C-alpha cells in the first residue's frame, strides 16, 4: 500500500511528474520526480521498475544512498542501500530532522534522538518528554547499547556518521547544503515518504511554499537594494554563508543583495577581521546569528574583540538573531517564511518584523 501510494502521489501533480533519464551520479534510471526547490533528493524507477528514492549531496550531485520500501529488486548497486520495512520506527540525529519529521509525517513513530538536549521549547520537545523518546547521545555521538536495543528501522543522520558499518539503516539528510530555504523545508517530503505518508509531506510542504512565495512577490517599498551580509563569530574567526547558500537566497528574496561572492562547498566561508571590515564598508546591514541565553548587545560583541568597534563604525546597521530565543536550526527550518518576513521588515523599513527573529543590536 505504501509503495502504491508513493507512485500515485509522485505522478499526481502534487510533486510533478517527469520522464527522463537520471543524471544523479551516473545512475541510468528513469526519473519519476525531481523536487521543486531541493537538489538533494529525487525519485526514480530502478532497472526492475521499483520506486527508488536517491539521496545526494545538493552541491556536488554525488549520490549518497538509495532507499526503497520493501526488499531491493534492482540488481547490483554501488552506493549504500536502505530497505524500509512497513511503518518503520525512526531515530534522528539532529533537531532539524525532528522538525522536518513533525512537519510532514508526524512524530508517532519517533523513538530516539541523540540531540534531545538541544531541542528548544515547543511541540517537538513536549512530544519527546511525554512519549519517552530515548536520549541516544553518547561517545562518538551515539549510545550504541541504547541504539541497538531500540533497533530502529530508519536512522535520519548527517552523512558524517558512518553508521552503516554497524548495519544500522542510515539515511543521510543533507538539507543544510541546499541553496534555497524552500529546498531545506522540502526535505519533509522524502522523510514523510520514508515513513509511508507521502501525501501528508507533500501537502504540508505546499503550504510552506505558498506562504513563502507570497512574500517574495510583494512589491518592495525601498528605492534601492540594500547590501547585506550574514555571519557569526567564533574564537576570533568570522564565518559567513557563501553565495550558493539558502542564507544568500533569503536575502535576495527579501529584496536585498548578498555581499559575499565566494561560494562554499561543505561549510561557511571563514573570514579574518580585515576581510570582514572590507565587506562591512560595502554593506547597509550586517545580520549576525548568535547564541546568548540573555541578550546579545554591543558590549558582548566588543568583549569578544575590541577591534569589533571598527565593524560597528563601518556598518550602517547591525541586526541579531539570537538562537537561544529563536529556533533557527529547528522550527524555523520548516517555517522559512517567518525569517523572510522579518528580513524584509529590517531591510526595507529598519523595523523589527512580526516574528522578531532579527532585532537591532542594542547598546550596552
Residue, then its C-alpha position, 0 to 999 in steps of 0.5 A: x500500500x505504501x509503495x502504491x501510494x508513493x507512485x500515485x502521489x509522485x505522478x499526481x501533480x502534487x510533486x510533478x511528474x517527469x520522464x527522463x533519464x537520471x543524471x544523479x551520479x551516473x545512475x541510468x534510471x528513469x526519473x519519476x520526480x525531481x523536487x521543486x526547490x531541493x537538489x538533494x533528493x529525487x525519485x526514480x524507477x530502478x532497472x526492475x521498475x521499483x520506486x527508488x528514492x536517491x539521496x545526494x549531496x545538493x552541491x556536488x550531485x554525488x549520490x549518497x544512498x538509495x532507499x526503497x520500501x520493501x526488499x531491493x529488486x534492482x540488481x547490483x548497486x554501488x552506493x549504500x542501500x536502505x530497505x524500509x520495512x512497513x511503518x518503520x520506527x525512526x531515530x534522528x540525529x539532529x533537531x532539524x530532522x525532528x522538525x522536518x519529521x513533525x512537519x510532514x509525517x508526524x512524530x508517532x513513530x519517533x523513538x530516539x534522538x541523540x540531540x534531545x538536549x538541544x531541542x528548544x521549547x515547543x511541540x517537538x520537545x513536549x512530544x519527546x518528554x511525554x512519549x519517552x523518546x530515548x536520549x541516544x547521545x553518547x561517545x562518538x555521538x551515539x549510545x550504541x547499547x541504547x541504539x541497538x536495543x531500540x533497533x530502529x528501522x530508519x536512522x535520519x543522520x548527517x552523512x558524517x556518521x558512518x553508521x552503516x558499518x554497524x548495519x544500522x539503516x542510515x539515511x543521510x539528510x543533507x538539507x543544510x547544503x541546499x541553496x534555497x530555504x524552500x529546498x531545506x523545508x522540502x526535505x519533509x517530503x522524502x522523510x514523510x515518504x520514508x515513513x509511508x505518508x507521502x501525501x501528508x509531506x507533500x501537502x504540508x510542504x505546499x503550504x510552506x511554499x505558498x506562504x513563502x512565495x507570497x512574500x517574495x512577490x510583494x512589491x518592495x517599498x525601498x528605492x534601492x537594494x540594500x547590501x547585506x551580509x550574514x555571519x557569526x563569530x567564533x574564537x576570533x574567526x568570522x564565518x559567513x554563508x557563501x553565495x550558493x547558500x539558502x542564507x544568500x537566497x533569503x536575502x535576495x528574496x527579501x529584496x536585498x543583495x548578498x555581499x559575499x561572492x565566494x561560494x562554499x562547498x561543505x561549510x561557511x566561508x571563514x573570514x579574518x577581521x580585515x576581510x570582514x571590515x572590507x565587506x562591512x564598508x560595502x554593506x547597509x546591514x550586517x545580520x549576525x546569528x548568535x547564541x546568548x541565553x540573555x541578550x546579545x548587545x554591543x558590549x558582548x560583541x566588543x568583549x569578544x574583540x575590541x577591534x569589533x568597534x571598527x565593524x560597528x563604525x563601518x556598518x550602517x546597521x547591525x541586526x541579531x538573531x539570537x538562537x537561544x530565543x529563536x529556533x533557527x536550526x529547528x522550527x524555523x527550518x520548516x517555517x522559512x517564511x517567518x525569517x523572510x518576513x522579518x528580513x524584509x521588515x529590517x531591510x526595507x523599513x529598519x523595523x523589527x518584523x512580526x516574528x522578531x527573529x532579527x532585532x537591532x543590536x542594542x547598546x550596552 
